[in-house]
Amino acid sequence: MSGAPETFQLTGSETLTVTIDTPEVLEVEARWNAGAKPPPPHLHPSQDERFVIHEGELTVELDGDTRTVRAGETLDIPRGTPHRMWNTGATTARATWQTTPALRTAEFWRAMDAARRSRPTNADGVLTAVAAAPILKRHRAEFQLAVPAPLERTALAVLGAAARVKGYK
């Protein structure tokens, strides 16, 4: 990584600052504001994730089970495992988050961050489905919704068509 570290605002409550960006690993310092809403269940088909919690706590749904991870704990998410995490606690949560291999994850986050500034979001600062669809379709190698693949492809096709009408690329 060269120059100043990049920071991405993925939702109204989730901020990532890149600390390592190589083909092998993408590492970020992640922050989740207190009282956040859960993201959609998703998976990473070819990537593993590791979270080391430094402050606060995160609620995690991992392959159908829900639990809380707290400061001092580590969470590993194997590739292809449906999951989601968010901060239901009363204070900010902070973690080191590694994604291996990196693939185009930083590009995905960069696109989501940029889109949040020019496309509609909900009250929690999450891109609407139509606004996110072109980005999700382009980055299926890094991020997939945890729904059957035929349903996801159909939904992204329909939402993508609506996105094109609105001029989203």
C-alpha positions as CSV (number, residue, x, y, z in Angstrom):
1,M,0.0,0.0,0.0
2,S,1.3,3.4,-0.9
3,G,0.3,6.9,0.3
4,A,-2.3,7.7,3.0
5,P,-4.5,4.8,4.1
6,E,-7.9,4.7,2.5
7,T,-11.1,4.9,4.6
8,F,-14.4,3.5,3.4
9,Q,-17.8,4.3,4.9
10,L,-19.8,1.2,4.1
11,T,-23.0,2.1,6.0
12,G,-24.0,4.8,8.4
13,S,-22.4,2.8,11.2
14,E,-19.5,0.9,9.6
15,T,-16.2,2.5,8.8
16,L,-13.0,0.7,7.5
17,T,-9.5,2.0,7.2
18,V,-7.1,0.0,5.1
19,T,-3.8,-1.0,6.9
20,I,-2.5,-3.7,4.6
21,D,-3.4,-4.2,0.9
22,T,-1.6,-6.9,-0.9
23,P,-2.9,-9.7,-3.2
24,E,-2.6,-12.1,-0.3
25,V,-4.3,-10.1,2.4
26,L,-6.5,-7.0,2.8
27,E,-6.5,-5.8,6.4
28,V,-8.5,-3.0,7.8
29,E,-9.2,-1.3,11.1
30,A,-13.0,-1.5,11.4
31,R,-15.4,0.5,13.5
32,W,-19.1,-0.1,14.1
33,N,-21.1,2.5,15.9
34,A,-23.3,1.4,18.8
35,G,-26.8,0.2,18.2
36,A,-26.3,-0.6,14.5
37,K,-28.8,-2.6,12.4
38,P,-27.8,-5.9,10.9
39,P,-26.5,-6.1,7.3
40,P,-27.9,-8.8,5.0
41,P,-26.6,-12.3,5.4
42,H,-23.8,-12.8,2.9
43,L,-20.8,-15.0,2.1
44,H,-17.5,-14.7,0.4
45,P,-17.1,-17.7,-2.0
46,S,-13.3,-17.7,-2.3
47,Q,-12.1,-15.7,0.8
48,D,-11.6,-16.3,4.5
49,E,-12.1,-13.6,7.1
50,R,-10.5,-13.1,10.5
51,F,-11.7,-10.6,13.1
52,V,-9.7,-9.6,16.2
53,I,-12.0,-7.6,18.5
54,H,-10.2,-4.8,20.3
55,E,-13.1,-2.8,21.8
56,G,-16.8,-3.3,22.4
57,E,-18.7,-6.3,21.1
58,L,-20.3,-7.5,17.9
59,T,-23.3,-9.7,17.4
60,V,-22.5,-12.4,14.8
61,E,-24.8,-14.7,12.9
62,L,-22.5,-17.4,11.5
63,D,-24.0,-20.3,9.5
64,G,-27.3,-20.0,11.3
65,D,-26.0,-19.6,14.9
66,T,-26.0,-16.2,16.8
67,R,-23.4,-15.2,19.3
68,T,-21.6,-12.2,20.7
69,V,-17.8,-11.7,20.3
70,R,-16.1,-9.3,22.7
71,A,-12.9,-7.4,23.1
72,G,-10.0,-9.9,23.3
73,E,-11.7,-12.5,21.2
74,T,-11.0,-13.7,17.6
75,L,-13.5,-14.8,15.0
76,D,-12.6,-16.8,11.9
77,I,-15.1,-17.1,9.0
78,P,-14.3,-19.7,6.4
79,R,-15.0,-19.0,2.8
80,G,-18.5,-19.9,1.6
81,T,-20.0,-19.5,5.2
82,P,-23.1,-17.4,5.4
83,H,-22.7,-14.7,8.1
84,R,-23.4,-11.2,9.2
85,M,-22.2,-9.0,12.1
86,W,-23.2,-5.7,13.7
87,N,-22.9,-3.8,16.9
88,T,-25.9,-4.1,19.2
89,G,-23.8,-2.9,22.2
90,A,-23.8,0.5,23.9
91,T,-20.3,1.5,22.8
92,T,-18.3,1.6,19.6
93,A,-16.8,-1.7,18.5
94,R,-13.4,-1.8,16.9
95,A,-11.6,-4.8,15.3
96,T,-8.8,-5.7,13.0
97,W,-10.4,-7.5,10.0
98,Q,-8.4,-9.5,7.5
99,T,-9.7,-10.9,4.2
100,T,-7.6,-13.6,2.4
101,P,-6.9,-13.6,-0.4
102,A,-7.7,-9.9,-1.0
103,L,-9.1,-10.3,-4.6
104,R,-11.0,-7.1,-5.5
105,T,-12.4,-6.5,-2.0
106,A,-10.9,-3.0,-1.7
107,E,-12.4,-2.1,-5.1
108,F,-15.8,-3.4,-3.9
109,W,-15.6,-1.3,-0.8
110,R,-14.4,1.8,-2.8
111,A,-17.4,1.4,-5.1
112,M,-19.9,1.0,-2.2
113,D,-18.4,4.1,-0.4
114,A,-18.6,6.2,-3.6
115,A,-22.1,5.1,-4.3
116,R,-23.3,6.1,-0.8
117,R,-22.4,9.7,-1.7
118,S,-24.4,9.8,-4.9
119,R,-27.2,7.2,-4.6
120,P,-30.1,6.7,-2.3
121,T,-29.6,5.0,1.1
122,N,-32.1,4.0,3.8
123,A,-32.3,5.6,7.2
124,D,-29.3,3.6,8.4
125,G,-27.1,4.8,5.6
126,V,-27.2,1.5,3.7
127,L,-27.5,1.7,-0.1
128,T,-31.0,0.7,-1.5
129,A,-31.1,-2.6,-3.3
130,V,-31.4,-0.8,-6.7
131,A,-28.5,1.5,-5.9
132,A,-26.3,-1.5,-4.8
133,A,-27.2,-4.0,-7.5
134,P,-24.7,-3.1,-10.2
135,I,-21.8,-3.2,-7.6
136,L,-23.0,-6.5,-6.2
137,K,-23.2,-8.0,-9.6
138,R,-19.7,-6.8,-10.6
139,H,-18.2,-8.2,-7.3
140,R,-19.9,-11.6,-7.0
141,A,-16.4,-13.2,-6.6
142,E,-16.0,-11.2,-3.4
143,F,-19.5,-10.9,-2.0
144,Q,-22.7,-12.8,-2.5
145,L,-26.0,-12.6,-0.7
146,A,-26.8,-15.7,1.3
147,V,-29.7,-16.8,-0.8
148,P,-29.9,-19.6,-3.4
149,A,-27.7,-18.6,-6.4
150,P,-30.6,-18.7,-8.9
151,L,-32.6,-16.3,-6.8
152,E,-29.7,-13.9,-6.3
153,R,-28.9,-13.9,-10.0
154,T,-32.6,-13.2,-10.9
155,A,-32.9,-10.5,-8.2
156,L,-29.6,-8.8,-9.4
157,A,-30.8,-8.9,-13.0
158,V,-34.1,-7.3,-12.2
159,L,-32.6,-4.7,-9.8
160,G,-29.8,-4.1,-12.3
161,A,-32.3,-3.3,-15.0
162,A,-33.9,-0.8,-12.6
163,A,-30.4,0.6,-11.8
164,R,-29.7,1.2,-15.5
165,V,-32.9,3.1,-15.9
166,K,-31.8,5.3,-13.1
167,G,-28.3,5.7,-14.6
168,Y,-26.4,3.7,-12.0
169,K,-23.4,1.8,-13.4
